[in-house]
Amino acid sequence: MGKRIDAIPLWLRRTGIEVLGWTLILVGTAMLVLPGPGLLAIVSGLVVLSVHNAWAKHLVARVKIRAIRIAMKEVQTWPRIVAGAVGGLGVVAAGIVWTAQPAIPRWWTFGAQRWLPGGWGVGVALIASGLIALLLLLYCFRRFRRPRTSSRRRNLEL
């Protein structure tokens, strides 16, 4: 497999990595205001760029440390875990409704062109975003959740 990669000229590999990295960052930036996993795309673009750029490698390290701290904090209490799960399920449900394109309700006053714009593509992006959020929540729960021991249990063990 190494021979196949070596067959591609170095300048072409480097250019391809740059184009892919910056494309992911631009698409991720757009997805911050559009439906989709924007932050995930931006970080993915930084990871791709970090192959050849020290500044991107430094940013990825900082993002990783901060993300781990936030993930550890967010799965330590049940209200936060439940809120994350409800939020992820809500995004999936919105994606399903968006994909189904139900008829415009009578109470909608903004016109037909503003009722669920974007069609099934937006719905699929919402479903994917919600599933990614739920999978990340599950991963963080399994990796970082520390069971709390009650003081009563500790006293009984002593």
Secondary structure, DSSP 8 states (H G I E B T S, - for coil): -HHHHHTS-HHHHHHHHHHHHHHHHHHHHHHTTSSS-HHHHHHHHHHHHTTT-HHHHHHHHHHHHHHHHHHHHHTSSHHHHHHHHHHHHHHHHHHHHHHH-----TT--S-GGGSSTTTHHHHHHHHHHHHHHHHHHHHHHHHH------HHHHHHH-
